């Protein structure tokens, strides 16, 4: 496995949420702290475990000497005391060391407490005092029961405390560093993509064509960035659609306006009220079509369960009652959760398009799994494969000359908008032997998000 493959694998294993990343870093930091403490204890551990803080080495030597002197016969005890004496500790019998008493300090009290504990029989009579002789300071220990006198040159050998405090200090320092690093990382990890998002939001009002933001940061932040990118895409599409609509309306209105201008200038039969009224009616149809399309994008019709077969059959009967060859061939008693007015409008547009370019239209509907299928077939010329996606866009027409009938090319785009609100899909395919079949696929039941929103 290559280094890049290992890196990608480790990146996938790393938690994606902010909570998971913080927990992972905290656990890793605690594990590293434990490893560092273990290494320090192993490196600084002495060959012989140290005694606790205090005058233990000197006190242990004094206790050993006292027990030894007590076990030696009196005839040779003085000679043994002189042999045990050293530069720091002097032993003698039956004679106190001359010195000037000084106030007791912590060392003196600590030695007195240790000796009283180890020699409980001498606790009442034992005396430990601080004194000086010339320029030297001594600690005199007197055991009256055996006339043992000990002079210890201060200071006592106090054991170094570094071996005791280091294992405790390192974890606290490690936790402090870990907490600080985790806090800094968390703030940076969250604030950096949010700061970029804030700057992008400031520029969105006057620049909707800038590139989309890269999805980075924890999963929660990436979801916010993804939603922002979708919003920017919708705003850009709305702006492009508005521009396309204005250009299409301006282009289509220019022809009847030019014709009206020429009729006024030339006069005669061309300027008859009937001819001018036809041009005005055509312009009115174009404007009404654009307004209807915009109103349809803003409508908030409630969703409800309807019997789709009866709805489509009644719609087809309205056309057939006027002499149009429109027939419904689908099943009845088909329940569908939809916006009935919007569905009627969408199917009505498909029927009108079919009658405009063909002689007859057939409407079919049936349930399939958890979906409702609606098909509208006509006998017209159809739409070439390479133009079908384009024809679903607003103001798109295969032939620009068709605007002479007041059409703005909004029929299929209105249908697609209705289907998108129902979370469905629309497909176009050829009919046999000729014509076009438009299939609408709608969910038969309420999606969870839609259902919760209605409640």
Beta strands, then each sheet from edge to edge (+ up, - down):
strand 1: 89-93
strand 2: 100-102
strand 3: 127-133
strand 4: 136-143
strand 5: 148-153
strand 6: 304-307
strand 7: 325-328
strand 8: 335-338
strand 9: 360-368
strand 10: 371-378
strand 11: 425-430
strand 12: 436-443
sheet 1: 1+ 5- 4+ 3- 2+
sheet 2: 6+ 8-
sheet 3: 7+ 9+ 10- 12+ 11-
end
